[in-house]
Amino acid sequence: MTSSVALCTYNGETYIAEQLDSILSQTSPVSEVIICDDGSTDGTLEVLSRYVKQYPEIIKVYQNPENLGYVGNFEKAMSLCSGDIVLLCDQDDRWYNNKIKAVTEIFKNHKNINVICHNIRLFGEFLKSSEAIVYWQMESFDPENFTKPGDILKRLLYQGNVFPGMSMAIRNVFLKTHLPLKRVNSVIIHDYELLLLAADQSSLWVEKNILGEYRIHPKQNIGYKAFSEFNASEVKTISREDLFKVFQRYPFVKKVVSELNLNINLNAGYVEYCHHTYKDYLKKLPLPDRLVNQIKMKYYFHIFDYLK
């Protein structure tokens, strides 16, 4: 199977060489690297030109005439990929040298799988934790807890994405079927949309092995503060604010289900999830506070109105 890397750059001169080196040192060589630059004003293009000269048959660089933004740039890069497998890639991370080999074998052996997401490790000088941190640990995600049909889809839709794009590999036939992206809203970006669609079709593979490293630094697009300040020893409990966010997410869930044509039963499932979360919240309160909160939630805050 041939493999394409969809790599997007924007002012990434600091780390792009390290990322490219990790891609080019794979035990199973990559077929092509499609790079779309979204108007870099630093030395990114100079770095890329050196790699193009060295690997002219593999690396292709496209400069956008106007800024497309993060999602638009990835959509363009993905559309230009010709390999059987498309691997999404950010400009500032690192791949383990067995990544392409590992995902290719999964696709070969499982014809029904359209998207693979692998485990990743966090790294970077801005991490406060002295311990090695695995991304799924931050999200309190353990694939062993999601074994029933539809479990992963509910986790992704109800609680948010746990698979960064840089950990994704996509079967190109599936990808091209879903381009252009529907862009339901600003939350459902390119990787999240494709994940939901694959999970809805039971064609998402969760690979437990760590196949890459996710760099934490202040200029990254998503999640720097949460990642850099993460403390694995903290015990998370649901607050009243968290509970409200769960109930307030219901219109979002309904819209995504409708716009992406997902299983309609997910709407009723989310209502059940809200009630379950509500009960868990109350259980952790002392009995007097529990009774007062029940009254406040129902008659003062009207929390159940969000589910209408």
ZIMO-V742715 format. One record per run of one state. SS is the DSSP state (H for helix, E for strand, C for the rest). FROM is the first residue (numbers start at 0). TO is the last residue. Records with the same first field share a line. If there is no record, write none. Layout:
BEGIN
SS: FROM-TO + FROM-TO
END
This chain:
BEGIN
C: 0-1 + 9-14 + 24-30 + 37-42 + 54-57 + 63-67 + 80-83 + 89-92 + 95-97 + 109-113 + 123-131 + 138-141 + 145-149 + 159-163 + 177-188 + 200-202 + 215-222 + 228-238 + 248-248 + 259-263 + 283-285 + 300-301 + 307-307
E: 2-8 + 31-36 + 58-62 + 84-88 + 93-94 + 114-122 + 132-133 + 167-170 + 203-214
H: 15-23 + 43-53 + 68-79 + 98-108 + 134-137 + 142-144 + 150-158 + 164-166 + 171-176 + 189-199 + 223-227 + 239-247 + 249-258 + 264-282 + 286-299 + 302-306
END
